[in-house]
Amino acid sequence: AYYKFSLNGMSGNLDSEHSVLFNPEGIMKVRCGGQLVLLTLIEQIWQKNIELVQANTDGLTVRIHKKDLDWFYEIVKKAEEKFNVKFEYAEYSKMVFKDVNSYLAIETNGKVKEKGDFVRVPALGNSTDFLIIPHLLYDYYVKEEPIEQAIKKYDDIFLFCASQKVDKSYEVWWNNKKCQRLNRYYVSKNKPYLYKKRDGKLHHMLKGWGVQLYNNHQSLPIGEYAIDYRFYISEVNKIIYNLNNG
């Protein structure tokens, strides 16, 4: 992990005009070279009629029969020797893809890898909107729990919250009152819609669902927030439908 952190830092500095290591030509050679190495492997995989699940800038994923594993490891080893690189492996029992940068992968050792929209605990500075959704996707795909059952076990109101800021050309209205431009809210039963207003026209900020503004935290039992679970269940089911039928 330390070596990987160091290498990533070096790569970032080569691409940063504010670093003494700034070398755009050098980092481009690294990237193009890495892509060409991967493409040599992809070509051989394609010729062998092995399914390539995904490929990105630094790796690839294949769906392969056990009888072809020795062949696969051998071509990777030859690529390592030829191009002086070292590859890492991970074997998965299940992968759920939304796109190449957004997926859930369960390794054969039980470790779960989360990327993009499946991340339950985002890095500082990343979006924390409606985090209940990736939690429920995890419950569904990893624990195989029904959504309607899993959602009732969560008692952190912030998992159900989103925040939204509008630019200065809009006003924000809720419950017939003008509000601040940045608001945190959750979907709640029998609550007013949240709008942004410009030139006298109202635009839904969450169409079809009433919300409760939640700019100030008040610690209550989860049942007293009157969360409208239907919205969250519906959003998760949409994602599952698209993933299973895409």
C-alpha positions in Angstrom: 0.0 0.0 0.0 2.9 2.4 0.8 4.6 1.7 -2.5 1.4 2.2 -4.4 0.8 5.5 -2.6 4.3 6.6 -3.5 3.9 5.7 -7.1 0.6 7.4 -7.4 2.1 10.5 -5.9 4.9 10.5 -8.3 2.5 10.0 -11.2 0.4 13.0 -10.1 3.5 15.2 -9.7 4.7 14.4 -13.2 1.3 15.7 -14.4 1.3 18.8 -12.2 2.6 22.1 -13.5 3.2 23.2 -9.9 5.6 20.4 -9.2 9.4 20.3 -9.7 8.8 16.9 -11.2 6.5 18.3 -13.9 7.1 16.2 -17.1 4.1 16.0 -19.4 6.0 14.2 -22.1 7.3 11.6 -19.6 3.8 10.9 -18.1 2.3 10.6 -21.5 4.9 8.0 -22.4 4.0 6.1 -19.2 0.3 6.2 -20.0 0.6 5.3 -23.7 3.1 2.6 -22.9 0.8 1.1 -20.3 -2.1 1.2 -22.7 -0.1 -0.6 -25.4 0.9 -3.3 -23.0 -2.7 -3.9 -22.0 -3.7 -3.9 -25.7 -1.3 -6.8 -26.4 -3.0 -8.8 -23.7 -6.5 -7.9 -24.9 -5.6 -8.9 -28.5 -4.5 -12.4 -27.3 -7.6 -12.7 -25.1 -9.8 -11.8 -28.0 -8.1 -14.3 -30.3 -8.7 -17.0 -27.7 -12.5 -16.1 -27.6 -12.3 -15.3 -23.9 -14.8 -12.7 -22.6 -13.3 -9.3 -21.8 -15.6 -7.8 -19.2 -13.9 -4.4 -18.9 -10.7 -2.6 -19.4 -9.5 0.8 -18.2 -6.3 2.7 -18.0 -4.5 0.4 -15.6 -6.1 -3.0 -15.8 -8.6 -5.4 -17.3 -11.2 -8.0 -16.1 -11.9 -11.2 -17.9 -14.5 -13.9 -17.5 -12.6 -17.1 -18.0 -13.1 -20.9 -17.7 -10.8 -22.7 -15.2 -9.4 -24.8 -18.1 -7.9 -21.6 -19.6 -6.4 -20.2 -16.4 -2.9 -21.6 -16.9 -2.8 -20.2 -20.4 -4.0 -16.8 -19.1 -1.4 -16.6 -16.4 1.3 -17.6 -18.9 0.6 -14.8 -21.3 0.5 -12.3 -18.5 3.9 -13.6 -17.3 5.3 -13.2 -20.7 4.0 -9.7 -21.0 5.6 -8.9 -17.6 9.0 -10.2 -18.8 8.8 -8.6 -22.2 7.8 -5.1 -21.0 9.4 -5.1 -17.5 6.1 -4.6 -15.7 4.3 -6.3 -12.8 0.6 -7.1 -12.7 -1.6 -7.8 -9.7 -4.4 -10.3 -9.6 -7.8 -10.4 -8.0 -10.3 -13.2 -8.4 -14.0 -12.4 -8.2 -17.0 -14.5 -7.5 -19.4 -11.7 -8.5 -19.2 -8.4 -10.2 -22.0 -5.9 -10.7 -21.2 -3.2 -13.3 -22.9 0.1 -13.8 -20.0 1.3 -15.9 -16.2 0.9 -16.0 -15.7 3.4 -13.0 -18.8 2.3 -11.1 -19.1 -1.3 -9.9 -19.3 -3.7 -7.0 -16.9 -6.7 -7.0 -16.8 -9.5 -4.5 -13.5 -11.3 -4.3 -13.3 -15.1 -3.8 -11.8 -14.4 -0.3 -15.0 -12.4 0.6 -13.4 -8.9 0.3 -15.8 -6.4 -1.4 -14.5 -3.7 -3.7 -16.7 -0.6 -4.2 -16.4 2.0 -6.9 -18.4 5.0 -8.0 -22.1 4.9 -7.2 -21.5 1.7 -5.1 -19.3 3.4 -2.5 -20.9 3.5 0.9 -18.3 5.6 2.7 -17.1 8.3 0.2 -13.7 10.0 0.5 -13.7 13.4 2.1 -15.0 15.9 -0.5 -17.0 13.5 -2.6 -20.8 13.4 -2.8 -22.7 12.1 0.2 -26.2 12.4 -1.4 -28.7 9.6 -0.5 -26.0 7.2 0.8 -28.7 4.8 1.7 -28.8 3.8 -1.9 -25.3 2.3 -2.1 -25.9 0.7 1.3 -29.1 -1.0 0.0 -27.3 -2.1 -3.2 -24.6 -3.7 -1.0 -27.3 -5.4 1.0 -29.0 -6.7 -2.1 -26.0 -7.9 -4.1 -23.7 -9.0 -1.3 -26.0 -10.1 1.5 -28.9 -11.0 -0.8 -31.4 -9.1 1.4 -34.7 -7.8 0.1 -34.6 -4.0 -0.3 -37.9 -3.5 1.6 -36.5 -5.4 4.6 -32.9 -4.0 4.5 -34.0 -0.4 4.6 -35.7 -0.6 7.9 -32.5 -1.5 9.8 -30.8 1.8 9.1 -31.3 4.5 11.8 -28.9 7.2 10.6 -31.0 10.1 9.2 -28.0 11.4 7.3 -27.9 8.4 5.1 -31.3 9.5 3.7 -30.2 13.1 3.1 -29.0 15.0 0.0 -27.8 18.5 -0.4 -28.3 20.9 -3.3 -27.1 24.3 -4.1 -28.5 26.6 -6.8 -26.7 29.5 -8.5 -27.5 33.1 -7.8 -29.9 33.4 -10.7 -32.4 31.3 -8.8 -34.4 31.6 -5.6 -35.3 28.5 -3.5 -38.8 28.0 -2.2 -40.2 25.5 0.2 -43.5 25.5 2.0 -44.4 28.9 0.4 -41.2 30.4 1.9 -38.0 31.6 0.4 -35.0 29.6 1.6 -31.2 29.8 1.5 -29.6 28.6 -1.8 -27.9 25.6 -0.2 -30.2 23.1 1.5 -30.0 19.6 3.0 -33.2 17.6 2.9 -34.6 14.1 2.9 -37.8 12.7 1.3 -40.6 12.7 3.8 -44.3 11.9 3.8 -46.9 14.6 3.2 -44.3 17.4 2.9 -44.1 20.3 0.4 -42.1 20.1 -2.8 -38.8 21.9 -3.0 -38.5 24.4 -5.9 -36.0 26.7 -7.5 -37.5 29.9 -9.0 -36.4 32.2 -11.8 -38.3 34.7 -13.9 -41.4 33.8 -12.0 -41.2 30.1 -13.0 -41.0 27.3 -10.5 -38.8 24.2 -11.2 -38.9 21.0 -9.1 -35.6 20.1 -7.4 -36.9 16.6 -6.7 -39.8 16.1 -9.0 -42.8 14.2 -7.6 -41.6 13.9 -4.1 -42.1 16.1 -1.0 -39.1 16.8 1.2 -38.3 17.9 4.7 -35.5 20.5 4.9 -32.8 19.3 7.3 -30.3 22.1 7.6 -30.2 21.7 11.4 -29.7 18.3 12.9 -32.1 17.2 15.6 -31.5 13.8 17.1 -34.7 11.7 17.1 -35.7 8.1 16.9 -35.6 7.2 13.2 -39.4 6.6 13.1 -40.1 10.2 14.1 -38.5 11.7 11.0 -41.4 10.4 8.8 -39.1 9.2 6.1 -40.8 8.3 2.8 -39.1 5.0 2.2 -41.0 4.6 -1.1 -38.7 7.0 -2.8 -35.5 5.3 -1.8 -36.8 1.8 -2.5 -38.0 3.1 -5.9 -34.6 4.6 -6.8 -32.7 1.4 -5.8 -35.1 -0.8 -7.8 -34.6 1.4 -10.8 -30.8 0.8 -10.6 -31.2 -2.9 -10.0 -33.6 -3.2 -13.0 -31.2 -1.4 -15.3 -28.2 -3.4 -14.0 -30.0 -6.8 -14.4 -31.5 -5.9 -17.8 -28.9 -3.6 -19.3 
